[in-house]
Amino acid sequence: MREVNPKDTTRAYAFDMWMNAPMPMVTFFKTLDVSRLRRISLKKGLKFNMLMLWCIGKAATQVKEFFMLPVGDKLIRYDTIAVNTIVANSQGEVSSCDIPFTADLEAFNVEYLRLTRQVADTCENHDLTDSMIIGTSALAQFNIDGAVGMYSGIFNNPFMIWGRYRKGWFKTTLTVSFQFHHTQMDGAHAARFLDFLQKEINNL
């Protein structure tokens, strides 16, 4: 990770426009067809949430804007991406777990299982500071139509939220929300990411 001069990037105008905005976050909603994800999860014994996180990471690596993030009053360029998940820990509370993304699904699964177990047992967050983190929160036991993430003014990371998937006769759907800082990307970039996410799910 390294600081970059916004004027030397494609985000120069957005940096000037949105860095000091009182509410620079934008939220998109999209209903995904996760039928294939569910089938693979059941057939292979892989966690649905793990597969979802891998597809998110895979889609994000195809959008270059994900590798830059406003941090404080600076624009930082990252070389790697990680996906965060919220873990129910052994004390009945929740902890945060950053999982480094790799295009190798088997390797990602191994790290997912290892790190989430570690966080659950120790009740200590696993935070990565040298990767651009995509936050997620899966409320898989609840039927929700959408959620808008909180903007703290401290963390500008993109964030995704979803609830329980819905099983139909012919397909299984999942509605997700995607919140992003307007300095990091524009609406077209976010929409392209969500399209890539659907394609990664379909091609898994």
C-alpha positions as CSV (number, residue, x, y, z in Angstrom):
1,M,0.0,0.0,0.0
2,R,1.2,3.5,-0.7
3,E,-0.1,7.0,-0.8
4,V,-0.8,8.4,-4.3
5,N,-1.4,11.9,-5.5
6,P,-5.1,12.1,-6.5
7,K,-4.2,14.3,-9.4
8,D,-2.2,11.5,-10.9
9,T,-5.2,9.1,-10.8
10,T,-8.6,8.8,-12.5
11,R,-10.2,9.8,-9.2
12,A,-8.9,13.4,-9.1
13,Y,-12.3,15.0,-9.7
14,A,-14.1,12.7,-7.3
15,F,-11.4,13.3,-4.6
16,D,-12.0,17.1,-4.9
17,M,-15.8,16.7,-5.0
18,W,-16.4,14.1,-2.3
19,M,-13.6,13.9,0.3
20,N,-15.1,16.7,2.4
21,A,-18.8,15.8,1.7
22,P,-20.8,15.3,4.9
23,M,-22.2,12.0,3.5
24,P,-20.0,10.7,0.7
25,M,-21.4,7.1,0.7
26,V,-23.7,5.7,-2.0
27,T,-25.7,2.5,-1.6
28,F,-26.9,0.2,-4.4
29,F,-29.3,-2.8,-4.0
30,K,-29.3,-5.8,-6.3
31,T,-31.1,-9.1,-6.2
32,L,-28.7,-11.9,-7.3
33,D,-29.5,-15.4,-8.6
34,V,-27.5,-17.6,-6.2
35,S,-28.9,-20.9,-7.3
36,R,-25.5,-22.2,-8.4
37,L,-23.9,-21.1,-5.2
38,R,-26.5,-22.9,-3.1
39,R,-26.2,-26.1,-5.2
40,I,-22.4,-26.1,-4.9
41,S,-22.5,-25.4,-1.2
42,L,-24.8,-28.4,-0.7
43,K,-23.1,-30.8,-3.1
44,K,-19.5,-30.0,-2.1
45,G,-20.1,-29.4,1.6
46,L,-18.7,-25.8,1.3
47,K,-20.0,-22.9,3.3
48,F,-22.4,-20.7,1.4
49,N,-20.9,-17.6,3.1
50,M,-17.3,-18.6,2.1
51,L,-18.4,-19.1,-1.6
52,M,-20.1,-15.7,-1.5
53,L,-17.0,-14.0,-0.1
54,W,-14.8,-15.6,-2.7
55,C,-17.1,-14.4,-5.5
56,I,-17.1,-10.9,-4.1
57,G,-13.3,-10.9,-4.0
58,K,-13.0,-12.3,-7.5
59,A,-15.4,-9.7,-8.9
60,A,-13.7,-6.8,-7.1
61,T,-10.3,-7.7,-8.5
62,Q,-11.7,-7.0,-12.0
63,V,-12.6,-3.4,-11.1
64,K,-9.4,-1.3,-10.7
65,E,-11.1,1.3,-8.5
66,F,-11.3,-1.3,-5.7
67,F,-7.5,-1.0,-5.3
68,M,-7.7,2.7,-4.2
69,L,-9.3,3.9,-1.0
70,P,-9.6,7.3,0.7
71,V,-8.0,6.9,4.2
72,G,-8.1,10.0,6.3
73,D,-7.4,12.9,4.0
74,K,-5.2,10.7,1.7
75,L,-5.8,8.4,-1.3
76,I,-4.1,5.1,-0.8
77,R,-3.4,2.5,-3.5
78,Y,-3.3,-1.2,-2.4
79,D,-1.8,-4.1,-4.2
80,T,-4.1,-6.7,-2.6
81,I,-7.7,-7.1,-1.6
82,A,-9.2,-8.9,1.4
83,V,-12.8,-9.7,2.3
84,N,-14.1,-9.2,5.9
85,T,-16.7,-11.3,7.6
86,I,-18.4,-11.0,11.0
87,V,-18.0,-14.1,13.2
88,A,-20.1,-15.3,16.1
89,N,-17.5,-15.9,18.8
90,S,-17.3,-18.2,21.8
91,Q,-18.6,-15.5,24.2
92,G,-21.8,-15.1,22.4
93,E,-20.7,-11.8,20.8
94,V,-19.3,-11.0,17.3
95,S,-15.8,-10.4,16.1
96,S,-14.3,-9.2,12.8
97,C,-12.2,-11.4,10.5
98,D,-10.3,-10.2,7.4
99,I,-9.5,-12.9,4.9
100,P,-6.9,-12.3,2.2
101,F,-8.4,-12.9,-1.2
102,T,-6.8,-15.4,-3.6
103,A,-8.1,-16.6,-6.9
104,D,-7.5,-20.2,-5.7
105,L,-10.8,-21.2,-4.2
106,E,-9.4,-24.2,-2.4
107,A,-6.7,-22.0,-0.7
108,F,-9.3,-19.3,0.1
109,N,-11.5,-21.9,1.8
110,V,-8.6,-23.2,3.9
111,E,-7.8,-19.7,5.1
112,Y,-11.5,-18.9,5.6
113,L,-12.0,-21.9,7.9
114,R,-8.7,-21.4,9.8
115,L,-9.2,-17.7,10.4
116,T,-12.9,-17.7,11.3
117,R,-12.2,-20.6,13.8
118,Q,-9.3,-18.7,15.3
119,V,-11.4,-15.5,15.7
120,A,-14.4,-17.5,17.1
121,D,-12.2,-19.2,19.7
122,T,-10.0,-16.3,20.8
123,C,-12.7,-13.5,20.4
124,E,-10.0,-11.4,18.9
125,N,-10.4,-9.6,15.6
126,H,-8.2,-10.5,12.7
127,D,-7.4,-7.2,11.0
128,L,-5.3,-6.8,7.9
129,T,-3.8,-3.3,7.5
130,D,-2.0,-3.7,4.2
131,S,-5.0,-4.8,2.0
132,M,-8.0,-3.0,0.8
133,I,-10.8,-4.5,2.8
134,I,-14.3,-5.2,1.5
135,G,-16.6,-5.4,4.6
136,T,-19.5,-7.8,4.7
137,S,-22.3,-8.7,7.1
138,A,-24.4,-11.8,6.5
139,L,-27.7,-11.9,8.5
140,A,-28.4,-15.3,7.1
141,Q,-31.0,-16.2,9.7
142,F,-33.2,-13.2,8.9
143,N,-35.5,-12.2,6.0
144,I,-34.6,-8.6,5.2
145,D,-35.3,-6.6,2.1
146,G,-32.2,-4.4,2.4
147,A,-29.9,-2.5,4.7
148,V,-27.9,0.7,4.5
149,G,-24.5,0.6,6.2
150,M,-23.5,3.2,8.8
151,Y,-21.0,5.9,7.8
152,S,-18.7,6.5,10.7
153,G,-16.5,9.0,9.1
154,I,-13.5,6.8,10.0
155,F,-13.8,3.8,7.7
156,N,-14.4,4.4,4.1
157,N,-14.3,0.8,2.9
158,P,-16.9,-0.7,0.6
159,F,-19.4,-2.7,2.5
160,M,-22.0,-5.4,1.6
161,I,-24.9,-6.7,3.6
162,W,-27.4,-9.5,2.9
163,G,-29.9,-11.6,4.8
164,R,-31.4,-15.0,4.2
165,Y,-31.6,-16.2,0.6
166,R,-35.1,-16.9,-0.8
167,K,-35.8,-20.3,-2.4
168,G,-38.2,-20.4,-5.3
169,W,-39.4,-23.2,-7.6
170,F,-36.7,-22.6,-10.2
171,K,-34.1,-20.4,-8.6
172,T,-32.7,-19.1,-5.3
173,T,-32.3,-15.3,-4.9
174,L,-30.4,-13.1,-2.5
175,T,-30.8,-9.4,-2.2
176,V,-27.6,-7.5,-1.3
177,S,-26.7,-3.9,-0.5
178,F,-23.4,-2.5,-1.6
179,Q,-22.2,0.7,0.0
180,F,-19.2,2.6,-1.4
181,H,-17.4,5.9,-1.0
182,H,-17.9,8.1,-4.0
183,T,-14.3,9.1,-4.0
184,Q,-13.3,5.5,-4.5
185,M,-15.7,4.8,-7.4
186,D,-18.6,6.1,-9.4
187,G,-22.0,4.5,-9.8
188,A,-21.0,2.8,-13.1
189,H,-18.0,1.1,-11.4
190,A,-20.2,-0.2,-8.6
191,A,-22.8,-1.4,-11.0
192,R,-20.1,-3.2,-13.1
193,F,-18.8,-4.8,-9.9
194,L,-22.3,-6.2,-9.1
195,D,-22.6,-7.5,-12.7
196,F,-19.2,-9.2,-12.3
197,L,-20.4,-10.7,-9.0
198,Q,-23.4,-12.3,-10.7
199,K,-21.1,-13.6,-13.5
200,E,-18.7,-15.1,-10.9
201,I,-21.6,-16.8,-9.1
202,N,-22.9,-18.2,-12.4
203,N,-19.4,-19.4,-13.5
204,L,-18.3,-20.9,-10.2
